[in-house]
Amino acid sequence: MRNNRWLLGLLFTSLCLWLIFLGNSPLRDWDEGTIAQVAREIWRNPADKMVWLYPTLGGEPYHNKPPLIHWLIAVSYSLGGVNEWTTRLPSAVLTALGVPLLYSVGNLVFNQSLPALFTALVYMTMLPVVRHGRLAMLDGAIVTFFLLLLFCILKSRQQRIYALGIGLSLGLITLTKGMIVLLLGGIAGLFILANKQFYLLKSLYLWIGILFGNALPIAWYIAQWRHYGENFLQINFQSQTFARLVESVEGHSGTVWFYLIEILKYGFPWVLFLPGGLYLAWKKRYTAWGCLIIISTVIYFGTISVMSTKLPWYVMPIYPFLALAIGINLSEIWQEGKFNVKFLGGFFTFLTVAGLGGCVYFIFADPQPTLIIMSIILAISMGIAAWLVIKQNRNFIPVLFSGMYLVLLLLMSSHSWIWELNEAFPVKPVAALIRQNIPVGTTIYTSFAYSRPSLDFYCDCKVISAPVSVLQEMWANKFYLLMDNETLEKMNLNQSKIIGKANGFILISLIDNGSL
């Protein structure tokens, strides 16, 4: 009964954190803009056109990823219209469900509720988990489906029928992000062997679950292959999957310690307790929780570290296992009352000063009241935690949980939780200019350095980046151009060709001598 109350509490608090002001910021490049476009094309086309089965992007075949999340977003559009909130809703809800699910996994693997609760609270208050999970991307859903897979494996020790869910979970992973199922399924298989659940390999429930759970993903892949032939296999399997292991796809490269730096940058304050948690897992590596943490962390972290393509959200599936390690360490500290007073007290004092510094910064440089309050909450909670640590009081742990939850709640309520939007021009004013003057589906060429899927989504046109030399060649042809002032000064412009201006860009029509 107590576990049920914790489950409901975790579900409510996680949904609040993931859904609050979910649509208060524009969609981000690249994945959000692309996924939203694919989902909108599924939503706006009638079922008999089969776009739901053969997804398109700008009317062209979309071979990048399987369509489960795109289907869910299309359903969301049909219920609430096309906007940022409905675009992000399916991924956000799925990621939030991972919090109570991780608590259930923790209960099964630890056989006690305290470390399971601490694990779920750590996971819920990790900045990368919350931030990426709120975006219209695939990675938060993948983590939740993987946790469902582990839950079914562990639960099958008590009731064999849960083995059916193993196959279903593998199917959901496959239909969301394709061949990552090989890595996550391999980790799950090694855990089954290390946990000595050999009976699963002979379980009829397991094989029935695998058969029916993977029927739809296999049918989808076969349909794509029969419809598109070798082109689908080349793009989906080679270019978008296996090439990422050995090549830097689209220039996304990094060092072998790229993901270690990501974890260290965004893991505070919980990363302070990670070394102790990993040490405990190694000491108890013959237990279910110990081997799960070690196997999952080493294999997944090692795989993504040696991959040539590096993207920050690839690290997402490792956070539940880091949370398990941190959760068991915090549980040990809570029960035994032993911790490094000088180190923790000093670091929490440093975070207090950082919070005060952030408050000063936001007052003068970016005066958003929400961010100012957030900085004050951070400083107060870290200050109280530092004082409790110095007093050798274990209650610094709930102070950290409550403080980090409030900090993240305030950050997600602001307009700054997607800070990548500041890397380029805001797309909405430019998209509004295009929508007002140019028919939907039109191809436009721009002088901006690269194409932006979010701009394509908002203007409902295809905006293609082109160098100045190409734009000059197009001047005598019938095209629409979106140009910045600097590029425009290099070209001989007939002022009558200008349609309008927005956000530093000029929209030009070269069609029918400048008239629409």
Long-range contacts (C-beta under 8 A, 24 or more apart in sequence): 2-113, 3-107, 3-113, 6-103, 6-113, 6-117, 7-100, 7-103, 7-104, 10-99, 10-100, 10-103, 10-120, 10-121, 10-124, 11-96, 11-97, 11-99, 11-100, 13-99, 13-124, 13-405, 14-96, 14-97, 14-98, 14-99, 14-100, 14-124, 15-93, 15-96, 16-409, 17-96, 17-124, 17-130, 17-405, 17-408, 17-409, 17-412, 18-92, 18-93, 18-95, 18-96, 18-130, 18-133, 18-134, 19-89, 19-92, 19-93, 19-96, 20-409, 20-412, 20-413, 21-412, 21-413, 21-414, 22-84, 22-85, 22-88, 22-89, 22-92, 22-134, 23-83, 23-84, 23-85, 23-86, 23-87, 23-88, 24-84, 24-413, 24-415, 25-84, 25-415, 25-417, 25-418, 25-421, 26-84, 26-418, 26-421, 26-426, 26-427, 26-428, 26-454, 26-458, 27-84, 27-87, 27-136, 27-454, 27-457, 27-458, 28-135, 28-418, 28-420, 28-421, 28-454, 29-420, 29-424, 29-452, 29-453, 29-454, 30-453, 31-135, 31-136, 31-137, 31-138, 32-87, 32-88, 32-135, 32-136, 32-137, 32-453, 32-454, 33-452, 33-453, 33-454, 33-455, 33-456, 33-457, 34-64, 34-453, 35-69, 35-70, 35-73, 35-87, 35-136, 35-137, 35-138, 36-73, 36-87, 36-136, 36-457, 37-453, 37-456, 37-457, 38-62, 38-67, 38-70, 39-69, 39-70, 39-71, 39-73, 39-74, 39-77, 39-87, 40-74, 40-77, 40-82, 40-457, 42-67, 42-70, 42-71, 42-74, 43-73, 43-74, 43-77, 43-78, 43-82, 53-220, 53-223, 54-223, 54-224, 54-227, 54-228, 58-456, 58-462, 59-441, 61-228, 61-231, 61-232, 63-224, 63-228, 63-231, 63-232, 63-235, 63-236, 63-240, 64-235, 64-236, 64-240, 65-138, 65-176, 65-177, 65-178, 65-240, 66-174, 66-175, 66-176, 66-177, 66-178, 66-217, 66-220, 66-221, 67-175, 67-220, 68-141, 68-172, 68-175, 68-176, 69-136, 69-138, 69-141, 69-176, 73-136, 87-136, 88-134, 88-135, 88-136, 90-136, 90-141, 91-133, 91-134, 91-135, 91-136, 91-137, 91-138, 91-140, 91-141, 92-133, 92-134, 92-140, 94-140, 94-141, 94-144, 94-145, 95-129, 95-132, 95-133, 95-134, 95-140, 95-141, 95-143, 95-144, 96-133, 97-144, 98-123, 98-133, 98-140, 98-143, 98-144, 98-147, 98-320, 99-123, 99-124, 101-144, 101-147, 101-148, 101-151, 102-147, 102-320, 102-323, 102-324, 104-151, 105-147, 105-150, 105-151, 105-154, 105-320, 106-289, 106-324, 106-327, 108-151, 108-154, 108-155, 108-157, 108-288, 109-154, 109-288, 109-289, 109-292, 109-324, 110-289, 110-328, 114-331, 114-334, 114-335, 115-327, 115-328, 115-330, 115-331, 116-327, 117-327, 118-326, 118-327, 118-328, 118-330, 118-331, 118-334, 118-397, 119-323, 119-324, 119-326, 119-327, 119-328, 120-323, 120-327, 121-327, 121-401, 122-270, 122-323, 122-326, 122-327, 122-330, 123-319, 123-320, 123-323, 124-405, 125-270, 125-401, 125-404, 125-405, 125-408, 126-266, 126-267, 126-270, 126-319, 126-323, 127-266, 127-267, 127-408, 127-411, 128-262, 128-266, 128-267, 128-312, 128-313, 128-315, 128-316, 128-319, 129-316, 129-319, 130-408, 130-412, 131-412, 131-417, 131-418, 132-312, 132-313, 132-316, 134-412, 134-417, 135-418, 137-313, 138-176, 138-177, 139-177, 139-313, 139-314, 139-316, 139-317, 140-316, 141-176, 142-173, 142-176, 142-177, 142-180, 142-184, 142-316, 142-317, 143-316, 143-317, 143-319, 143-320, 145-169, 145-172, 145-173, 145-176, 146-173, 146-184, 146-188, 146-317, 146-320, 147-320, 148-172, 149-173, 149-184, 149-185, 149-188, 150-188, 150-191, 150-292, 153-188, 153-191, 153-192, 153-195, 153-197, 153-200, 154-288, 156-197, 156-200, 156-203, 156-205, 156-206, 157-197, 160-199, 160-203, 160-205, 161-205, 162-205, 163-200, 163-203, 163-205, 163-206, 163-209, 164-205, 164-206, 164-208, 164-209, 164-213, 165-209, 166-200, 166-206, 166-209, 166-210, 166-213, 167-206, 167-207, 167-208, 167-209, 167-210, 167-211, 167-212, 167-213, 167-214, 168-209, 168-212, 168-213, 169-213, 170-210, 170-213, 170-214, 171-213, 171-214, 171-215, 171-216, 171-217, 172-213, 174-214, 174-217, 175-216, 175-217, 175-220, 178-236, 178-240, 178-241, 179-237, 179-241, 179-242, 183-299, 183-300, 183-303, 184-300, 184-317, 186-299, 187-295, 187-296, 187-299, 187-300, 190-295, 190-299, 191-291, 191-292, 191-295, 191-296, 194-291, 194-295, 195-288, 195-291, 195-292, 243-309, 244-307, 244-308, 244-309, 245-307, 245-308, 245-309, 246-308, 247-308, 247-309, 248-308, 248-309, 248-310, 249-308, 249-309, 250-309, 252-309, 252-310, 252-311, 253-308, 253-309, 253-310, 254-310, 256-305, 256-306, 257-305, 258-305, 258-310, 259-301, 259-304, 259-305, 259-310, 259-314, 259-315, 259-318, 260-305, 262-312, 262-315, 263-315, 263-318, 263-322, 267-322, 268-351, 269-347, 269-348, 269-351, 269-382, 269-385, 269-400, 269-404, 270-322, 270-323, 270-326, 272-343, 272-344, 272-347, 273-326, 273-329, 273-330, 273-333, 274-322, 274-325, 274-326, 274-329, 276-329, 276-332, 277-322, 277-324, 277-325, 277-326, 277-327, 277-328, 277-329, 278-325, 280-325, 280-328, 280-329, 280-332, 281-324, 281-325, 281-328, 289-324, 289-328, 292-321, 292-324, 293-321, 293-324, 293-325, 296-321, 297-321, 297-322, 297-325, 330-397, 333-394, 333-397, 334-394, 334-397, 337-392, 337-394, 339-389, 341-389, 341-390, 341-392, 344-386, 344-389, 344-396, 345-386, 345-389, 345-390, 348-382, 348-383, 348-385, 348-386, 348-389, 348-396, 349-382, 349-383, 349-386, 351-378, 351-382, 351-386, 352-379, 352-382, 352-383, 352-386, 353-379, 354-378, 354-379, 354-382, 355-379, 355-380, 355-382, 366-416, 368-414, 368-415, 368-416, 370-410, 370-411, 370-413, 370-414, 371-410, 371-411, 371-414, 371-416, 373-410, 374-407, 374-410, 374-411, 374-414, 377-403, 377-406, 377-407, 377-410, 378-403, 378-407, 381-406, 381-407, 424-448, 424-452, 425-503, 425-504, 425-505, 426-503, 427-452, 427-454, 427-455, 427-458, 428-458, 429-502, 429-503, 430-455, 430-459, 430-482, 430-502, 430-503, 430-505, 431-455, 431-458, 431-459, 432-458, 432-502, 433-499, 433-500, 433-501, 433-502, 433-505, 433-507, 434-459, 434-461, 434-463, 434-482, 434-507, 435-459, 435-460, 436-500, 437-499, 437-500, 437-507, 437-509, 437-516, 438-480, 438-499, 438-507, 438-509, 438-516, 442-480, 443-479, 443-480, 444-479, 444-480, 444-481, 444-482, 445-470, 445-471, 445-474, 445-479, 445-480, 445-481, 445-482, 446-481, 446-482, 446-483, 446-505, 447-471, 447-481, 447-482, 447-483, 447-484, 447-487, 447-488, 448-482, 448-484, 448-505, 474-510, 475-510, 476-510, 477-510, 478-510, 478-511, 478-512, 479-510, 479-511, 480-507, 480-508, 480-509, 480-510, 480-511, 481-507, 481-508, 481-510, 482-506, 482-507, 482-508, 483-508
